[in-house]
Structures are given as structure tokens and as C-alpha cells.
Amino acid sequence: MKRALISDVHANLEALQAVLTDIREQGIGEIFCLGDIIGYGPNPCECIDLVMRTKVCILGNHDQAALFDPEGFNTGAERAIFWTREQLESTTGSPAQSAKRWDFLGELPRNHRDNGLLFVHGSARNPVNEYVFPEDIYNQRKMEKIFSLIDRYCFQGHTHVPGVFSQGLTFYSPEEINYQYRLSEEKVMVNVGSVGQPRDGDSRACYVVLEDDLVTFRRIEYPLEETIQKIYAIAELDNFLGDRLKEGR
């Protein structure tokens, strides 16, 4: 079984298209999306339309915010969500297509389980909103509680920082493990990184290929200047949301 695991697209159409092209070139037909299709970026409708074709998609906190209210968001993220909601409510495409997008978002599950594998946006404890950062390996109580809810392996996004958390409280960045990790008897959490807004100092889009017990992190170049210029052209989106794409922060 070979799957592509993507997350945190954040309405970055150029990054999503580049990743989907790479997935197709590897002959991978099964794609799981771990949430946050929208928010921050300039192409929410187009990205939803593409993600609707994936086999599995789960709810992210920005997807939830578009449906309800952006609780706990900073000013820039909140403004982006309100603008995103306007785009989804506008006449981009037919009324039927607009309704289909809303229905898709409204029906997204909070997690997905498959033969010992758990797929979430945030964490096993709080699937939509909880962040698990690399430095949390020093928070033994938090990590033990989360790992107690995992049968074998958990795949997640949300932080935009890819890597592997072991139950022995070690974090492995993709660079440390030569972009591959072999699953074993030990429980692990795998953060698949972000397609549309990486935050690990690498501006390239990130996603994971899962083939049997082998996890491979993929980094993909995309025309980020196109995305940046789109963000700059939209008054409701802070320029910072474009600037950070250059630095991968």
C-alpha cells in the first residue's frame, strides 16, 4: 500500500498543484489530507476543489473556523478567515459548486482510523486544535497522555513542522533521518509537514509518502513568488503571509 499524506495546504494553489504533480509522477493514487485546506492563502475555492478528490480528508482548525468562528486566532489569521469565508460565499463557480464546497467542509470528520493507523490534524488527544511541537519531548506528562491514546502510529499536521516523535521522547527532523523513517514496534507520531506554508526553515512544500512501514518525507519546489504576489494583491491578507513563504517560517 502506497499513500500520499498531505496537510496544511492553506489555500496555496501553486504549492498544492506542485505536490499533486509529484504524487502522480510516483504513481500514487491514494491521498489523505490532514486538514487546513484553507486559511492564510489566496485560492481557497480552487484548493477545496482539488482536495475534494482525495480519498480521505479530515477537519483542520482553519476549516472549522471558516464554518463557525475563528476562536483564538491572531488578527492576521482572523482577517484571512473572514476573507476566505467571503470567497466561499461568493459566486466563484456555480451556486451548486459553492454549496458542494460548504457541504464538503461541513462533513469533514475530526479523525480517521485505519488498521492501527490514526490520522488527525492536531493530536490524538485534541484532533483539531492541539499543537505538538518538537520541544514537547521535554513535556513528559503531555506526551505520555497523547501516546496513551495511540494504538500504533499517528499521522498529523497543524504545526507545519515535519518530523517523527517517538514514544521514547525523541524528535527526529527529516534531515536527521535522511528523509526516511522505518516504522517498528515503538509507537510514533509523524508530523507530515505543510504543503502551503512550511515553518521549519525550508520554503519547499512538504508531504509524506507512506509505503508499508516506510515513511518518506518529500520536499517540492513550487513558484512561490506567484503565491506571494497574489497575497500582496489582496488587501484583506497581510503581506506577512506572503513574506513568510520565502523563509519557510
C-alpha positions as CSV (number, residue, x, y, z in Angstrom):
1,M,0.0,0.0,0.0
2,K,1.4,3.4,-1.0
3,R,-0.3,6.6,0.1
4,A,0.5,10.3,0.0
5,L,-0.2,12.2,3.2
6,I,-0.7,16.0,2.8
7,S,-1.6,18.6,5.3
8,D,-1.9,22.4,5.8
9,V,-2.4,23.5,2.2
10,H,-3.7,26.8,3.4
11,A,-5.2,27.9,0.1
12,N,-1.7,27.8,-1.6
13,L,-2.7,26.6,-5.1
14,E,0.8,26.7,-6.6
15,A,2.2,24.5,-3.8
16,L,-0.8,22.1,-4.0
17,Q,-0.5,21.7,-7.7
18,A,3.2,21.0,-7.5
19,V,2.7,18.4,-4.8
20,L,-0.1,16.7,-6.7
21,T,2.1,16.5,-9.8
22,D,4.8,14.9,-7.8
23,I,2.3,12.4,-6.3
24,R,1.1,11.5,-9.8
25,E,4.6,11.1,-11.1
26,Q,5.2,8.4,-8.5
27,G,2.1,6.5,-9.4
28,I,0.4,7.1,-6.1
29,G,-3.4,7.1,-6.4
30,E,-4.4,7.3,-2.7
31,I,-4.1,10.7,-1.0
32,F,-5.1,11.5,2.6
33,C,-5.4,15.2,3.6
34,L,-4.9,16.0,7.3
35,G,-6.8,19.3,7.3
36,D,-6.4,23.1,6.9
37,I,-7.2,23.2,3.2
38,I,-7.9,26.9,3.6
39,G,-6.8,29.9,5.6
40,Y,-3.9,32.4,5.0
41,G,-3.7,31.8,1.3
42,P,-5.3,33.4,-1.8
43,N,-7.0,30.4,-3.5
44,P,-9.4,28.7,-1.1
45,C,-12.0,27.7,-3.6
46,E,-9.6,26.1,-6.1
47,C,-7.8,24.2,-3.3
48,I,-11.0,22.8,-1.9
49,D,-12.0,21.7,-5.4
50,L,-8.7,19.7,-5.7
51,V,-8.8,18.3,-2.2
52,M,-12.3,17.0,-2.7
53,R,-10.8,14.4,-5.0
54,T,-8.7,12.9,-2.2
55,K,-9.7,9.6,-0.7
56,V,-9.7,10.9,2.9
57,C,-9.8,14.4,4.3
58,I,-10.2,15.4,7.9
59,L,-11.1,18.7,9.6
60,G,-8.4,21.3,10.4
61,N,-8.8,24.3,12.7
62,H,-8.9,26.8,9.8
63,D,-11.5,24.7,8.0
64,Q,-13.5,24.7,11.3
65,A,-13.0,28.5,11.7
66,A,-14.5,29.1,8.2
67,L,-17.6,27.1,9.2
68,F,-18.0,28.7,12.6
69,D,-15.8,31.3,14.4
70,P,-12.0,31.7,14.4
71,E,-11.5,31.4,18.2
72,G,-8.1,32.1,19.5
73,F,-6.8,33.3,16.1
74,N,-4.4,36.2,15.8
75,T,-5.6,39.3,13.9
76,G,-4.0,38.3,10.6
77,A,-5.3,34.8,10.7
78,E,-8.8,36.0,11.7
79,R,-8.9,38.6,8.8
80,A,-7.8,35.9,6.4
81,I,-10.6,33.5,7.6
82,F,-13.2,36.2,7.2
83,W,-11.9,36.9,3.7
84,T,-11.9,33.2,2.9
85,R,-15.5,32.9,4.1
86,E,-16.4,35.7,1.7
87,Q,-14.8,33.8,-1.2
88,L,-16.7,30.7,-0.4
89,E,-19.9,32.6,-0.2
90,S,-19.3,34.4,-3.4
91,T,-20.3,33.3,-6.9
92,T,-16.9,31.7,-7.7
93,G,-18.2,28.9,-9.9
94,S,-21.8,27.9,-10.0
95,P,-24.1,28.1,-6.9
96,A,-24.1,24.3,-6.9
97,Q,-20.3,24.2,-6.8
98,S,-20.3,26.7,-3.9
99,A,-22.8,24.6,-2.0
100,K,-20.7,21.5,-2.7
101,R,-17.7,23.2,-1.1
102,W,-19.6,24.1,2.0
103,D,-21.1,20.6,2.3
104,F,-17.6,19.1,1.9
105,L,-16.2,21.2,4.7
106,G,-19.2,20.6,6.9
107,E,-18.9,16.8,6.6
108,L,-15.2,16.5,7.4
109,P,-14.5,14.1,10.3
110,R,-12.2,15.0,13.2
111,N,-10.1,11.9,12.7
112,H,-9.7,8.8,10.6
113,R,-8.7,5.3,11.8
114,D,-7.3,2.6,9.5
115,N,-5.9,-0.7,10.8
116,G,-4.0,0.7,13.7
117,L,-3.2,4.0,12.0
118,L,-4.7,7.2,13.3
119,F,-4.9,10.3,11.2
120,V,-5.7,13.7,12.8
121,H,-4.9,17.4,12.2
122,G,-3.7,18.3,15.7
123,S,-3.2,15.4,18.1
124,A,-4.8,12.2,19.2
125,R,-6.0,14.0,22.3
126,N,-7.5,17.0,20.6
127,P,-7.7,16.2,16.9
128,V,-8.5,19.7,15.6
129,N,-6.6,22.1,17.9
130,E,-3.8,20.7,19.9
131,Y,-0.2,21.5,18.8
132,V,2.6,19.0,19.3
133,F,5.9,20.8,18.8
134,P,9.4,19.3,18.7
135,E,10.2,20.8,22.1
136,D,7.2,18.9,23.7
137,I,9.5,15.9,24.0
138,Y,10.6,17.7,27.2
139,N,7.0,17.7,28.4
140,Q,6.7,14.1,29.6
141,R,3.3,14.3,31.0
142,K,1.7,15.8,27.9
143,M,3.4,13.3,25.6
144,E,2.5,10.3,27.7
145,K,-1.1,11.3,27.7
146,I,-1.2,11.7,24.0
147,F,0.7,8.4,23.3
148,S,-1.7,6.6,25.6
149,L,-4.5,7.4,23.0
150,I,-2.5,5.9,20.1
151,D,-2.7,2.2,19.2
152,R,0.4,2.2,17.0
153,Y,1.1,5.2,14.8
154,C,-0.4,8.6,14.5
155,F,-0.1,11.0,11.5
156,Q,-0.7,14.7,12.0
157,G,-0.1,18.2,10.8
158,H,-1.1,21.6,12.4
159,T,2.4,22.8,13.5
160,H,3.8,22.9,9.9
161,V,7.0,21.4,11.3
162,P,7.7,17.9,9.8
163,G,9.3,15.1,11.8
164,V,8.9,12.0,13.9
165,F,8.1,11.8,17.6
166,S,9.0,8.5,19.3
167,Q,7.3,7.2,22.4
168,G,10.8,7.3,24.0
169,L,10.5,11.1,23.8
170,T,12.9,11.8,20.9
171,F,12.1,14.0,17.9
172,Y,13.7,13.3,14.6
173,S,13.7,16.0,11.9
174,P,13.6,14.8,8.3
175,E,17.2,16.0,7.8
176,E,18.4,13.9,10.7
177,I,17.0,10.7,9.3
178,N,17.8,11.3,5.6
179,Y,14.1,12.0,5.0
180,Q,13.1,8.4,5.8
181,Y,11.9,6.6,8.9
182,R,11.1,2.9,9.2
183,L,8.1,2.1,11.5
184,S,8.7,-0.5,14.1
185,E,7.0,-1.8,17.3
186,E,7.5,1.5,19.0
187,K,4.6,4.0,18.9
188,V,5.3,7.1,16.9
189,M,3.6,10.3,15.9
190,V,4.6,11.6,12.4
191,N,4.0,15.2,11.5
192,V,3.8,15.3,7.7
193,G,4.6,19.0,7.5
194,S,2.8,21.6,5.4
195,V,2.1,21.8,1.7
196,G,1.3,25.5,1.6
197,Q,3.1,27.2,4.5
198,P,6.2,25.3,5.8
199,R,7.6,26.6,9.1
200,D,10.9,24.6,9.5
201,G,13.1,27.0,7.6
202,D,12.7,25.2,4.3
203,S,10.4,27.1,1.9
204,R,9.7,24.0,-0.2
205,A,6.3,22.3,0.1
206,C,6.4,19.2,2.3
207,Y,4.4,16.0,2.4
208,V,4.8,12.3,3.3
209,V,4.7,9.1,1.3
210,L,3.7,6.1,3.4
211,E,4.6,2.7,1.8
212,D,4.0,-0.2,4.1
213,D,6.3,0.5,7.0
214,L,8.4,3.2,5.3
215,V,7.7,6.9,5.9
216,T,9.4,9.2,3.3
217,F,9.4,13.0,3.6
218,R,9.2,14.8,0.2
219,R,10.2,18.4,-0.4
220,I,8.9,20.0,-3.6
221,E,9.8,23.3,-5.2
222,Y,7.0,25.5,-6.4
223,P,6.7,29.0,-7.9
224,L,6.2,30.7,-4.5
225,E,6.6,34.2,-5.9
226,E,3.3,33.7,-7.8
227,T,1.6,32.9,-4.5
228,I,3.3,35.8,-2.7
229,Q,2.2,38.3,-5.4
230,K,-1.4,37.1,-5.1
231,I,-1.3,37.6,-1.4
232,Y,0.1,41.1,-1.8
233,A,-2.7,42.0,-4.2
234,I,-5.4,41.1,-1.6
235,A,-5.9,43.9,1.0
236,E,-7.5,41.5,3.5
237,L,-4.5,39.2,3.5
238,D,-1.5,40.6,5.5
239,N,1.7,40.9,3.5
240,F,3.4,38.9,6.2
241,L,1.5,35.9,5.0
242,G,3.4,36.2,1.7
243,D,6.7,37.2,3.2
244,R,6.9,34.1,5.5
245,L,6.7,31.8,2.5
246,K,10.2,32.9,1.4
247,E,11.7,31.9,4.7
248,G,9.7,28.9,5.4
249,R,8.6,30.4,8.8
